[in-house]
């Protein structure tokens, strides 16, 4: 066993020296060998790889000797081969293709991994090399799947009790947090990802929530649904005043404010939240005080509708 490991290390070392000497980029050695993403190189006219890094071996399950006797098409999932062939044909005909695309590969033990492939070609005519950089995007696919699953659940299965709504709310918050973390790690794609989240909330989630807010069968959950709506709007809003209101009010006051904004009467709010009419009036006073709305001629629902819809 130890001899096999040592032999593998020697193969890496010998092939590494030959590769970097031929490429003329010895300073590139540390970056290539230690990259977290899989990197595969081949000569411009070659079919099989001339060199791969350790991450490529770890991702595919093949050892170094096996990979340098394989071409990239040998790793691609059979269902993706047609797309790969089409790309190669276009490039042979001088048609520009995006240098970055998504596909699937099959590992040595049969696992299917979705990857983002970035293709780069050296500009040197002598010892011309092309590189394929493979990034594992299974986490991104999982997050996308979870988001779609939650949207389906919200649309097709109205919550039957408070417990179910609490679970859905936590999942939605966790998904948003996970997307936020992902956006930080993928800084170059941050703006596009934020736009996608905002569009999803505005065009898909909010219409469902608005439908639920008029659905009589879930009336007892309107206060929780209204609160979820305001938290979602805090993600998409561009109004600093809207965010300030959310931070100033307690959770219960925010529920009451959201229902006031939707022109629900104090009696209706009392019935939905199972609290007394006097308690609702107290919440109204506290909301006015915190928002500094001292003139009683100013209608609270008009102010909230103006500010909280921005």
MARLO-116894 format. One record per residue: residue number from 1; x, y, z of N, C-alpha, C in turn. Coordinates in Angstrom, 2 decimals. Example, Ala and Ser with C-alpha at 12.3 -4.5 7.8 and 13.67 -1.06 7.14 Angstrom:
% residues 2
   i  n_east n_north    n_up ca_east ca_north   ca_up  c_east c_north    c_up
   1   13.19   -5.69    7.80   12.30    -4.50    7.80   13.20   -3.30    7.80
   2   12.85   -2.25    7.08   13.67    -1.06    7.14   12.90    0.03    7.87
***
This chain:
% residues 310
   i  n_east n_north    n_up ca_east ca_north   ca_up  c_east c_north    c_up
   1    0.84   -1.21    0.00    0.00     0.00    0.00    0.87    1.25    0.00
   2    1.86    1.30    0.88    2.75     2.45    0.96    3.52    2.63   -0.34
   3    3.89    1.52   -1.00    4.62     1.62   -2.27    3.74    2.25   -3.35
   4    2.44    1.90   -3.35    1.52     2.47   -4.34    1.39    3.97   -4.15
   5    1.28    4.41   -2.87    1.15     5.84   -2.56    2.41    6.59   -3.00
   6    3.59    6.01   -2.70    4.84     6.66   -3.06    4.99    6.73   -4.58
   7    4.55    5.65   -5.26    4.62     5.62   -6.72    3.75    6.73   -7.32
   8    2.55    6.91   -6.73    1.64     7.97   -7.19    2.27    9.34   -7.00
   9    2.91    9.57   -5.81    3.57    10.85   -5.56    4.69   11.10   -6.56
  10    5.47   10.05   -6.87    6.57    10.19   -7.83    6.04   10.51   -9.22
  11    4.92    9.87   -9.58    4.32    10.13  -10.90    3.89   11.58  -11.02
  12    3.27   12.09   -9.96    2.86    13.51   -9.92    4.07   14.41  -10.07
  13    5.09   14.13   -9.33    6.27    14.99   -9.33    6.94   15.01  -10.70
  14    7.15   13.80  -11.29    7.82    13.72  -12.59    6.98   14.38  -13.68
  15    5.68   14.09  -13.71    4.82    14.67  -14.73    4.68   16.17  -14.54
  16    4.67   16.61  -13.28    4.58    18.03  -12.98    5.76   18.79  -13.55
  17    6.97   18.26  -13.35    8.16    18.93  -13.87    8.12   19.02  -15.38
  18    7.72   17.93  -16.03    7.67    17.92  -17.49    6.60   18.89  -18.01
  19    5.46   18.92  -17.35    4.36    19.78  -17.77    4.73   21.26  -17.68
  20    5.26   21.66  -16.53    5.59    23.06  -16.34    6.78   23.50  -17.18
  21    7.71   22.57  -17.43    8.84    22.90  -18.29    8.35   23.14  -19.71
  22    7.41   22.28  -20.17    6.86    22.43  -21.52    5.99   23.66  -21.64
  23    5.23   23.94  -20.59    4.33    25.10  -20.64    5.08   26.41  -20.52
  24    6.28   26.36  -19.92    7.05    27.58  -19.76    6.52   28.48  -18.67
  25    5.78   27.90  -17.71    5.18    28.69  -16.64    5.45   28.02  -15.30
  26    6.67   27.98  -14.90    7.00    27.33  -13.63    6.37   28.05  -12.44
  27    6.15   29.37  -12.56    5.53    30.12  -11.46    4.06   29.76  -11.29
  28    3.49   29.10  -12.29    2.09    28.69  -12.25    1.91   27.38  -11.48
  29    2.99   26.71  -11.18    2.96    25.38  -10.58    2.16   25.32   -9.29
  30    2.47   26.23   -8.36    1.82    26.18   -7.05    0.32   26.41   -7.16
  31   -0.08   27.35   -8.02   -1.51    27.64   -8.19   -2.23   26.43   -8.78
  32   -1.66   25.85   -9.82   -2.30    24.74  -10.52   -2.43   23.52   -9.61
  33   -1.34   23.14   -8.98   -1.33    21.92   -8.17   -2.20   22.02   -6.94
  34   -2.31   23.23   -6.34   -3.01    23.37   -5.07   -4.41   23.98   -5.22
  35   -4.89   24.12   -6.44   -6.22    24.69   -6.65   -7.30   23.79   -6.06
  36   -8.32   24.39   -5.45   -9.44    23.60   -4.91  -10.30   23.02   -6.02
  37  -10.38   23.72   -7.15  -11.14    23.21   -8.28  -10.30   22.24   -9.10
  38  -10.99   21.29   -9.75  -10.28    20.34  -10.61   -9.76   21.07  -11.85
  39   -8.51   20.80  -12.22   -7.92    21.43  -13.41   -7.30   20.34  -14.28
  40   -7.67   20.36  -15.57   -7.16    19.37  -16.52   -6.56   20.12  -17.72
  41   -5.40   19.69  -18.15   -4.72    20.35  -19.25   -4.46   19.36  -20.37
  42   -4.51   19.87  -21.60   -4.13    19.03  -22.76   -3.45   19.91  -23.79
  43   -2.62   19.31  -24.62   -1.99    20.05  -25.71   -3.04   20.42  -26.74
  44   -2.80   21.52  -27.43   -3.81    22.07  -28.34   -4.39   21.06  -29.30
  45   -3.56   20.18  -29.87   -4.04    19.21  -30.84   -4.30   17.85  -30.21
  46   -4.08   17.73  -28.94   -4.22    16.44  -28.27   -5.66   16.09  -27.97
  47   -5.88   14.82  -27.69   -7.20    14.32  -27.33   -7.26   14.00  -25.84
  48   -6.18   13.42  -25.30   -6.15    13.06  -23.88   -5.44   14.15  -23.09
  49   -5.61   14.12  -21.78   -4.99    15.11  -20.92   -3.48   14.86  -20.83
  50   -2.74   15.95  -20.77   -1.30    15.82  -20.58   -0.92   16.02  -19.12
  51   -1.84   16.64  -18.36   -1.57    16.84  -16.94   -2.86   17.20  -16.23
  52   -2.99   16.77  -14.97   -4.15    17.11  -14.14   -3.64   17.38  -12.72
  53   -4.44   18.12  -11.94   -4.02    18.36  -10.56   -4.68   17.35   -9.61
  54   -4.30   17.42   -8.36   -4.82    16.44   -7.39   -6.33   16.59   -7.18
  55   -6.82   17.84   -7.24   -8.26    18.05   -7.07   -9.06   17.32   -8.15
  56   -8.51   17.22   -9.34   -9.18    16.48  -10.41   -9.28   15.00  -10.06
  57   -8.22   14.47   -9.48   -8.23    13.07   -9.07   -9.24   12.84   -7.96
  58   -9.28   13.76   -7.00  -10.20    13.62   -5.87  -11.65   13.73   -6.34
  59  -11.94   14.64   -7.26  -13.31    14.82   -7.73  -13.80   13.62   -8.54
  60  -12.96   13.11   -9.44  -13.39    12.06  -10.36  -13.21   10.64   -9.82
  61  -12.29   10.48   -8.85  -12.01     9.14   -8.33  -10.98    8.39   -9.14
  62  -10.55    8.96  -10.27   -9.50     8.33  -11.07   -8.13    8.79  -10.57
  63   -7.12    7.91  -10.68   -5.78     8.35  -10.30   -5.14    9.11  -11.46
  64   -3.95    9.62  -11.21   -3.27    10.46  -12.19   -3.05    9.73  -13.51
  65   -2.51    8.51  -13.44   -2.20     7.75  -14.66   -3.45    7.47  -15.48
  66   -4.57    7.24  -14.78   -5.82     6.98  -15.51   -6.32    8.24  -16.21
  67   -6.25    9.37  -15.54   -6.77    10.60  -16.13   -5.97   11.08  -17.33
  68   -4.64   10.91  -17.29   -3.84    11.40  -18.42   -3.94   10.47  -19.63
  69   -4.67    9.37  -19.49   -4.96     8.51  -20.63   -6.44    8.62  -21.03
  70   -7.09    9.67  -20.55   -8.49     9.91  -20.86   -8.65   11.32  -21.43
  71   -9.70   11.51  -22.21  -10.07    12.85  -22.66  -11.21   13.37  -21.82
  72  -11.51   14.66  -21.97  -12.60    15.25  -21.18  -13.93   14.58  -21.47
  73  -14.15   14.18  -22.74  -15.40    13.54  -23.11  -15.60   12.20  -22.41
  74  -14.49   11.58  -21.99  -14.60    10.31  -21.27  -15.21   10.50  -19.88
  75  -15.17   11.73  -19.37  -15.72    12.02  -18.04  -17.17   12.51  -18.11
  76  -17.56   13.03  -19.26  -18.88    13.66  -19.39  -20.00   12.63  -19.36
  77  -21.10   12.98  -18.71  -22.28    12.11  -18.67  -22.79   11.88  -20.09
  78  -23.21   10.65  -20.40  -23.67    10.35  -21.77  -24.73   11.30  -22.29
  79  -25.63   11.76  -21.42  -26.69    12.66  -21.87  -26.17   14.05  -22.22
  80  -24.94   14.37  -21.80  -24.36    15.69  -22.06  -23.42   15.68  -23.26
  81  -23.11   14.49  -23.78  -22.11    14.40  -24.86  -22.51   15.18  -26.10
  82  -23.81   15.15  -26.43  -24.27    15.88  -27.62  -23.97   17.37  -27.53
  83  -24.19   17.96  -26.35  -23.91    19.38  -26.16  -22.41   19.65  -26.28
  84  -21.60   18.76  -25.70  -20.14    18.94  -25.76  -19.66   18.86  -27.20
  85  -20.18   17.86  -27.95  -19.80    17.71  -29.36  -20.19   18.96  -30.16
  86  -21.35   19.50  -29.84  -21.82    20.71  -30.54  -20.89   21.88  -30.27
  87  -20.44   22.04  -29.01  -19.48    23.10  -28.67  -18.18   22.93  -29.45
  88  -17.67   21.68  -29.48  -16.41    21.43  -30.17  -16.54   21.72  -31.67
  89  -17.68   21.34  -32.25  -17.90    21.57  -33.67  -17.93   23.06  -33.98
  90  -18.60   23.84  -33.12  -18.66    25.29  -33.32  -17.27   25.92  -33.23
  91  -16.48   25.45  -32.25  -15.14    26.01  -32.09  -14.26   25.65  -33.29
  92  -14.43   24.42  -33.81  -13.66    24.02  -35.00  -14.02   24.88  -36.20
  93  -15.27   25.35  -36.24  -15.73    26.18  -37.36  -15.51   27.67  -37.10
  94  -14.81   27.98  -36.00  -14.49    29.38  -35.71  -15.61   30.17  -35.09
  95  -16.64   29.48  -34.59  -17.76    30.17  -33.95  -17.46   30.33  -32.47
  96  -17.62   31.56  -31.96  -17.34    31.81  -30.54  -18.35   31.08  -29.67
  97  -17.85   30.47  -28.59  -18.69    29.81  -27.59  -18.36   30.39  -26.22
  98  -19.33   30.45  -25.32  -19.03    30.93  -23.97  -17.92   30.09  -23.33
  99  -17.00   30.76  -22.67  -15.90    30.03  -22.04  -16.33   29.32  -20.76
 100  -17.53   29.65  -20.29  -18.02    29.04  -19.04  -19.39   28.41  -19.32
 101  -19.57   27.17  -18.93  -20.85    26.48  -19.12  -21.01   25.40  -18.06
 102  -22.23   24.86  -17.95  -22.52    23.83  -16.95  -22.79   22.49  -17.62
 103  -22.34   21.42  -17.00  -22.57    20.08  -17.51  -22.52   19.10  -16.35
 104  -22.52   17.80  -16.65  -22.41    16.78  -15.60  -21.31   15.79  -15.97
 105  -20.57   15.33  -14.95  -19.55    14.31  -15.18  -19.91   13.08  -14.36
 106  -19.31   11.96  -14.74  -19.52    10.70  -14.03  -18.19   10.26  -13.43
 107  -18.16   10.02  -12.12  -16.92     9.61  -11.45  -16.63    8.14  -11.71
 108  -15.49    7.71  -11.25  -15.08     6.33  -11.46  -16.05    5.36  -10.80
 109  -16.61    5.73   -9.65  -17.54     4.83   -8.97  -19.00    5.05   -9.38
 110  -19.22    5.85  -10.43  -20.55     6.01  -10.98  -21.36    7.18  -10.46
 111  -20.81    7.98   -9.55  -21.53     9.16   -9.05  -21.62   10.22  -10.14
 112  -22.75   10.92  -10.17  -22.95    12.00  -11.15  -22.79   13.33  -10.43
 113  -21.88   14.18  -10.92  -21.59    15.47  -10.28  -21.88   16.60  -11.28
 114  -22.78   17.54  -10.91  -22.96    18.73  -11.74  -21.76   19.66  -11.56
 115  -21.23   20.16  -12.66  -20.04    21.01  -12.58  -20.20   22.24  -13.47
 116  -19.48   23.29  -13.08  -19.36    24.48  -13.92  -17.97   24.43  -14.55
 117  -17.92   24.44  -15.86  -16.66    24.28  -16.58  -16.22   25.63  -17.16
 118  -14.98   25.98  -16.89  -14.38    27.18  -17.50  -13.22   26.72  -18.38
 119  -13.26   27.14  -19.64  -12.24    26.73  -20.61  -11.30   27.90  -20.87
 120  -10.01   27.62  -20.85   -9.00    28.65  -21.14   -7.95   28.05  -22.06
 121   -7.46   28.88  -22.99   -6.44    28.42  -23.94   -5.24   29.36  -23.88
 122   -4.04   28.81  -23.78   -2.84    29.64  -23.73   -2.62   30.29  -25.09
 123   -2.03   31.49  -25.09   -1.82    32.23  -26.33   -0.51   31.88  -27.01
 124    0.33   31.06  -26.35    1.61    30.68  -26.94    1.40   29.71  -28.09
 125    2.02   29.96  -29.20    1.91    29.07  -30.35    2.69   27.78  -30.09
 126    3.86   27.92  -29.45    4.67    26.75  -29.12    4.16   26.16  -27.82
 127    4.02   24.83  -27.83    3.51    24.12  -26.65    2.15   24.69  -26.21
 128    1.28   24.95  -27.17   -0.02    25.53  -26.88   -0.85   24.57  -26.03
 129   -1.43   25.09  -24.95   -2.19    24.27  -24.00   -3.61   24.82  -23.85
 130   -4.53   23.89  -23.59   -5.88    24.30  -23.24   -6.21   23.70  -21.88
 131   -6.96   24.46  -21.09   -7.26    24.05  -19.73   -8.78   23.97  -19.54
 132   -9.21   22.98  -18.78  -10.60    22.88  -18.34  -10.60   22.92  -16.82
 133  -11.32   23.90  -16.26  -11.41    24.06  -14.80  -12.82   23.67  -14.38
 134  -12.93   22.66  -13.51  -14.22    22.11  -13.11  -14.54   22.50  -11.67
 135  -15.67   23.17  -11.48  -16.12    23.57  -10.14  -17.35   22.75   -9.76
 136  -17.30   22.07   -8.63  -18.42    21.28   -8.13  -19.55   22.22   -7.68
 137  -20.73   22.09   -8.30  -21.84    23.01   -7.97  -23.02   22.25   -7.35
 138  -22.72   21.14   -6.68  -23.81    20.37   -6.06  -24.55   21.18   -5.00
 139  -23.82   22.00   -4.21  -24.47    22.80   -3.17  -25.44   23.81   -3.79
 140  -25.04   24.45   -4.88  -25.91    25.41   -5.55  -27.18   24.73   -6.05
 141  -27.02   23.53   -6.64  -28.17    22.78   -7.15  -29.10   22.39   -6.01
 142  -28.51   22.01   -4.88  -29.32    21.63   -3.73  -30.14   22.82   -3.21
 143  -29.53   23.98   -3.13  -30.23    25.18   -2.67  -31.37   25.55   -3.62
 144  -31.09   25.44   -4.91  -32.12    25.74   -5.91  -33.30   24.78   -5.78
 145  -32.98   23.49   -5.55  -34.01    22.48   -5.39  -34.86   22.77   -4.15
 146  -34.22   23.15   -3.05  -34.93    23.43   -1.81  -35.86   24.63   -1.97
 147  -35.39   25.67   -2.67  -36.21    26.85   -2.90  -37.46   26.50   -3.70
 148  -37.28   25.71   -4.78  -38.42    25.32   -5.60  -39.39   24.45   -4.82
 149  -38.85   23.58   -3.96  -39.71    22.71   -3.15  -40.55   23.54   -2.18
 150  -39.95   24.55   -1.57  -40.69    25.40   -0.64  -41.77   26.20   -1.34
 151  -41.46   26.69   -2.55  -42.46    27.43   -3.32  -43.65   26.55   -3.67
 152  -43.36   25.31   -4.05  -44.43    24.37   -4.40  -45.32   24.11   -3.18
 153  -44.68   23.94   -2.04  -45.42    23.67   -0.82  -46.34   24.83   -0.47
 154  -45.82   26.07   -0.59  -46.63    27.25   -0.29  -47.84   27.37   -1.21
 155  -47.65   26.98   -2.45  -48.72    27.15   -3.44  -49.76   26.04   -3.35
 156  -49.32   24.78   -3.17  -50.22    23.65   -3.27  -50.78   23.17   -1.93
 157  -50.08   23.43   -0.86  -50.50    22.91    0.44  -50.65   24.03    1.47
 158  -51.82   24.71    1.52  -52.02    25.74    2.55  -51.79   25.16    3.93
 159  -51.12   25.89    4.78  -50.79    25.37    6.11  -52.05   25.04    6.90
 160  -52.03   23.92    7.61  -53.19    23.47    8.37  -53.13   23.90    9.84
 161  -51.96   24.19   10.30  -51.87    24.64   11.69  -50.63   25.51   11.88
 162  -50.57   26.14   13.02  -49.49    27.08   13.31  -48.12   26.42   13.23
 163  -48.02   25.19   13.67  -46.74    24.48   13.68  -46.16   24.36   12.27
 164  -47.04   24.03   11.31  -46.59    23.90    9.93  -46.07   25.24    9.40
 165  -46.77   26.33    9.76  -46.33    27.64    9.31  -44.98   28.01    9.91
 166  -44.76   27.63   11.15  -43.48    27.93   11.79  -42.34   27.18   11.09
 167  -42.60   25.93   10.72  -41.58    25.14   10.00  -41.28   25.78    8.66
 168  -42.33   26.16    7.92  -42.14    26.79    6.62  -41.38   28.11    6.74
 169  -41.72   28.87    7.78  -41.05    30.14    7.99  -39.57   29.95    8.26
 170  -39.24   28.95    9.12  -37.82    28.67    9.39  -37.08   28.23    8.14
 171  -37.73   27.37    7.35  -37.08    26.90    6.12  -36.83   28.06    5.15
 172  -37.80   28.96    5.06  -37.66    30.10    4.17  -36.52   31.00    4.63
 173  -36.45   31.25    5.94  -35.38    32.08    6.48  -34.03   31.40    6.29
 174  -33.97   30.07    6.56  -32.72    29.33    6.38  -32.27   29.34    4.92
 175  -33.24   29.23    4.00  -32.89    29.26    2.58  -32.32   30.62    2.20
 176  -32.98   31.68    2.71  -32.49    33.03    2.42  -31.10   33.24    3.00
 177  -30.87   32.72    4.22  -29.55    32.86    4.84  -28.50   32.09    4.05
 178  -28.88   30.89    3.59  -27.95    30.08    2.81  -27.59   30.78    1.51
 179  -28.58   31.40    0.89  -28.32    32.13   -0.36  -27.41   33.33   -0.10
 180  -27.63   34.00    1.05  -26.79    35.14    1.41  -25.34   34.72    1.58
 181  -25.14   33.57    2.26  -23.78    33.05    2.46  -23.16   32.69    1.11
 182  -23.94   32.05    0.27  -23.44    31.67   -1.05  -23.07   32.90   -1.86
 183  -23.88   33.96   -1.76  -23.60    35.19   -2.51  -22.28   35.81   -2.08
 184  -21.97   35.73   -0.76  -20.71    36.27   -0.27  -19.53   35.49   -0.82
 185  -19.68   34.16   -0.89  -18.59    33.31   -1.38  -18.41   33.43   -2.89
 186  -19.47   33.79   -3.58  -19.41    33.93   -5.04  -19.59   35.40   -5.39
 187  -18.61   36.19   -5.00  -18.73    37.64   -5.11  -19.00   38.09   -6.54
 188  -18.40   37.41   -7.50  -18.55    37.82   -8.89  -19.99   37.62   -9.39
 189  -20.76   36.77   -8.70  -22.13    36.51   -9.12  -23.14   37.11   -8.15
 190  -22.67   37.89   -7.20  -23.51    38.40   -6.12  -24.71   39.20   -6.66
 191  -24.45   40.12   -7.58  -25.53    40.99   -8.05  -26.61   40.19   -8.77
 192  -26.19   39.25   -9.63  -27.16    38.45  -10.36  -27.99   37.59   -9.40
 193  -27.33   37.05   -8.38  -28.03    36.21   -7.41  -29.05   37.02   -6.61
 194  -28.67   38.24   -6.19  -29.60    39.09   -5.44  -30.82   39.45   -6.30
 195  -30.56   39.73   -7.58  -31.67    40.04   -8.47  -32.61   38.85   -8.61
 196  -32.03   37.66   -8.66  -32.84    36.44   -8.79  -33.71   36.23   -7.55
 197  -33.12   36.45   -6.37  -33.88    36.30   -5.12  -35.02   37.32   -5.06
 198  -34.70   38.59   -5.37  -35.72    39.64   -5.34  -36.86   39.35   -6.32
 199  -36.49   38.90   -7.51  -37.51    38.59   -8.51  -38.38   37.41   -8.07
 200  -37.74   36.41   -7.45  -38.49    35.24   -6.98  -39.48   35.64   -5.89
 201  -39.02   36.47   -4.94  -39.91    36.91   -3.86  -41.05   37.76   -4.42
 202  -40.71   38.70   -5.31  -41.71    39.64   -5.84  -42.71   38.96   -6.77
 203  -42.21   38.12   -7.68  -43.08    37.57   -8.72  -43.69   36.22   -8.38
 204  -43.10   35.49   -7.42  -43.59    34.15   -7.14  -44.12   33.98   -5.71
 205  -43.33   34.42   -4.73  -43.74    34.19   -3.34  -44.83   35.17   -2.91
 206  -44.64   36.47   -3.18  -45.60    37.47   -2.72  -47.00   37.27   -3.32
 207  -47.15   36.91   -4.60  -48.50    36.65   -5.10  -49.20   35.52   -4.34
 208  -48.43   34.50   -3.95  -49.01    33.38   -3.19  -49.47   33.88   -1.82
 209  -48.61   34.67   -1.17  -48.95    35.20    0.15  -50.17   36.12    0.06
 210  -50.24   36.94   -0.98  -51.39    37.83   -1.14  -52.69   37.04   -1.33
 211  -52.59   35.89   -2.01  -53.76    35.04   -2.18  -54.19   34.46   -0.83
 212  -53.20   34.07   -0.03  -53.50    33.49    1.28  -54.14   34.53    2.22
 213  -53.79   35.81    2.03  -54.33    36.87    2.90  -55.80   37.18    2.63
 214  -56.35   36.58    1.58  -57.79    36.74    1.33  -58.51   35.39    1.38
 215  -57.73   34.33    1.72  -58.30    32.99    1.80  -58.93   32.78    3.17
 216  -60.25   32.66    3.23  -60.97    32.58    4.51  -60.58   31.35    5.32
 217  -60.19   30.23    4.64  -59.89    29.00    5.37  -58.63   29.11    6.23
 218  -57.78   30.09    5.94  -56.55    30.26    6.73  -56.57   31.61    7.46
 219  -57.77   32.13    7.70  -57.90    33.46    8.31  -57.19   33.55    9.65
 220  -57.22   32.43   10.44  -56.60    32.49   11.77  -55.08   32.63   11.70
 221  -54.50   32.44   10.51  -53.05    32.58   10.35  -52.68   33.89    9.65
 222  -53.66   34.78    9.40  -53.37    36.01    8.66  -52.30   36.86    9.33
 223  -52.30   36.90   10.66  -51.30    37.74   11.33  -49.89   37.22   11.07
 224  -49.71   35.86   11.11  -48.39    35.27   10.82  -48.01   35.47    9.35
 225  -49.01   35.29    8.46  -48.74    35.48    7.03  -48.33   36.92    6.75
 226  -49.01   37.87    7.39  -48.68    39.29    7.21  -47.26   39.58    7.69
 227  -46.88   38.93    8.81  -45.53    39.14    9.34  -44.48   38.60    8.38
 228  -44.74   37.41    7.83  -43.81    36.83    6.84  -43.67   37.77    5.64
 229  -44.81   38.34    5.20  -44.80    39.25    4.05  -43.90   40.45    4.32
 230  -44.00   41.02    5.53  -43.18    42.19    5.85  -41.70   41.84    5.93
 231  -41.39   40.67    6.48  -39.98    40.24    6.51  -39.43   40.05    5.10
 232  -40.25   39.49    4.21  -39.81    39.31    2.82  -39.62   40.66    2.14
 233  -40.52   41.60    2.41  -40.40    42.94    1.80  -39.15   43.66    2.32
 234  -38.75   43.32    3.56  -37.53    43.95    4.10  -36.30   43.52    3.31
 235  -36.40   42.37    2.60  -35.30    41.90    1.77  -35.25   42.67    0.45
 236  -36.45   42.95   -0.11  -36.51    43.56   -1.44  -36.64   45.08   -1.43
 237  -37.01   45.66   -0.28  -37.27    47.10   -0.25  -36.00   47.93   -0.43
 238  -36.16   49.09   -1.03  -35.06    50.05   -1.17  -35.27   51.25   -0.25
 239  -36.32   51.16    0.57  -36.67    52.28    1.45  -36.01   52.12    2.81
 240  -35.19   53.09    3.19  -34.57    53.07    4.52  -35.62   53.25    5.61
 241  -36.68   54.03    5.32  -37.74    54.26    6.29  -38.50   52.97    6.58
 242  -38.75   52.18    5.54  -39.42    50.89    5.72  -38.61   49.99    6.64
 243  -37.31   49.92    6.41  -36.44    49.10    7.25  -36.41   49.62    8.69
 244  -36.45   50.95    8.82  -36.44    51.55   10.16  -37.69   51.16   10.93
 245  -38.84   51.17   10.25  -40.10    50.79   10.89  -40.05   49.34   11.38
 246  -39.53   48.46   10.55  -39.43    47.05   10.92  -38.54   46.86   12.14
 247  -37.46   47.64   12.22  -36.54    47.51   13.35  -37.10   48.15   14.63
 248  -37.99   49.14   14.49  -38.51    49.86   15.65  -39.67   49.12   16.32
 249  -40.48   48.43   15.54  -41.67    47.79   16.08  -41.37   46.39   16.60
 250  -42.10   45.98   17.63  -41.99    44.60   18.11  -42.66   43.69   17.09
 251  -42.46   42.38   17.26  -43.05    41.43   16.33  -44.57   41.54   16.32
 252  -45.18   41.67   17.49  -46.64    41.79   17.58  -47.11   43.10   16.94
 253  -46.40   44.19   17.21  -46.77    45.48   16.62  -46.64   45.45   15.10
 254  -45.64   44.72   14.62  -45.45    44.62   13.17  -46.60   43.84   12.54
 255  -47.09   42.79   13.24  -48.25    42.05   12.75  -49.46   42.98   12.65
 256  -49.70   43.74   13.73  -50.84    44.67   13.76  -50.69   45.73   12.67
 257  -49.48   46.29   12.53  -49.24    47.32   11.51  -49.51   46.79   10.11
 258  -49.07   45.54    9.85  -49.28    44.95    8.52  -50.77   44.80    8.22
 259  -51.56   44.42    9.24  -52.99    44.26    9.02  -53.70   45.61    8.91
 260  -53.23   46.59    9.67  -53.78    47.96    9.53  -53.52   48.47    8.12
 261  -52.33   48.25    7.64  -51.96    48.68    6.30  -52.91   48.06    5.26
 262  -53.34   46.81    5.52  -54.26    46.12    4.61  -55.72   46.50    4.87
 263  -55.91   47.58    5.67  -57.22    48.18    5.92  -58.16   47.26    6.70
 264  -57.57   46.42    7.56  -58.39    45.62    8.46  -58.79   46.48    9.66
 265  -60.01   46.32   10.15  -60.48    47.09   11.29  -59.90   46.53   12.58
 266  -60.00   47.30   13.64  -59.52    46.83   14.94  -60.26   45.58   15.37
 267  -61.56   45.52   15.07  -62.35    44.34   15.41  -61.86   43.12   14.65
 268  -61.57   43.28   13.38  -61.07    42.16   12.58  -59.70   41.70   13.09
 269  -58.85   42.65   13.43  -57.53    42.31   13.97  -57.68   41.57   15.29
 270  -58.59   42.03   16.11  -58.86    41.39   17.40  -59.28   39.95   17.20
 271  -60.16   39.70   16.25  -60.65    38.34   15.99  -59.54   37.44   15.47
 272  -58.72   37.94   14.56  -57.66    37.13   13.95  -56.57   36.78   14.96
 273  -56.21   37.75   15.81  -55.10    37.55   16.74  -55.54   37.03   18.11
 274  -56.87   36.88   18.28  -57.41    36.36   19.54  -56.98   37.24   20.72
 275  -57.08   38.54   20.53  -56.78    39.48   21.61  -57.96   40.45   21.74
 276  -58.01   41.15   22.85  -59.13    42.06   23.07  -59.03   43.30   22.19
 277  -60.17   43.95   22.03  -60.22    45.18   21.24  -59.36   46.26   21.89
 278  -59.37   46.32   23.22  -58.56    47.30   23.93  -57.07   47.09   23.69
 279  -56.67   45.83   23.61  -55.25    45.52   23.34  -54.85   46.01   21.95
 280  -55.74   45.82   20.98  -55.47    46.31   19.63  -55.31   47.83   19.65
 281  -56.20   48.53   20.37  -56.12    49.99   20.44  -54.80   50.42   21.09
 282  -54.35   49.68   22.10  -53.07    49.99   22.74  -51.92   49.84   21.75
 283  -51.96   48.77   20.95  -50.93    48.57   19.93  -50.95   49.71   18.92
 284  -52.14   50.16   18.54  -52.26    51.29   17.60  -51.58   52.54   18.18
 285  -51.83   52.80   19.46  -51.22    53.97   20.10  -49.71   53.84   20.14
 286  -49.22   52.66   20.47  -47.77    52.45   20.53  -47.12   52.62   19.16
 287  -47.79   52.14   18.12  -47.26    52.28   16.76  -47.18   53.75   16.38
 288  -48.25   54.51   16.66  -48.25    55.95   16.38  -47.12   56.64   17.15
 289  -46.97   56.28   18.43  -45.94    56.93   19.25  -44.55   56.64   18.70
 290  -44.27   55.40   18.38  -42.94    55.03   17.89  -42.64   55.65   16.53
 291  -43.67   55.79   15.70  -43.48    56.36   14.36  -43.67   57.87   14.36
 292  -43.93   58.43   15.55  -44.06    59.88   15.73  -45.18   60.46   14.87
 293  -46.32   59.75   14.85  -47.50    60.24   14.13  -48.43   60.82   15.19
 294  -48.24   62.08   15.53  -48.96    62.69   16.64  -50.29   63.33   16.22
 295  -50.41   63.68   14.96  -51.64    64.31   14.48  -52.69   63.23   14.23
 296  -53.76   63.22   15.02  -54.78    62.18   14.90  -55.57   62.27   13.60
 297  -55.44   63.40   12.89  -56.13    63.52   11.60  -55.46   62.68   10.52
 298  -54.20   62.35   10.76  -53.49    61.51    9.80  -53.91   60.05   10.00
 299  -54.45   59.45    8.97  -54.91    58.06    9.07  -53.71   57.11    9.06
 300  -53.70   56.23   10.06  -52.55    55.34   10.24  -52.38   54.39    9.06
 301  -53.51   53.87    8.54  -53.39    52.90    7.44  -52.83   53.56    6.18
 302  -53.16   54.85    5.95  -52.64    55.54    4.77  -51.13   55.73    4.89
 303  -50.67   56.10    6.08  -49.22    56.28    6.29  -48.49   54.96    6.09
 304  -49.00   53.91    6.74  -48.34    52.60    6.63  -48.35   52.07    5.21
 305  -49.47   52.25    4.51  -49.56    51.78    3.13  -48.56   52.48    2.24
 306  -48.33   53.77    2.50  -47.38    54.55    1.71  -45.95   54.10    1.97
 307  -45.61   53.96    3.25  -44.22    53.66    3.63  -43.86   52.18    3.44
 308  -44.77   51.29    3.82  -44.44    49.86    3.84  -44.65   49.17    2.50
 309  -45.11   49.90    1.50  -45.24    49.31    0.17  -44.09   49.71   -0.73
 310  -43.16   50.55   -0.22  -42.07    51.04   -1.08  -41.05   49.96   -1.30
***
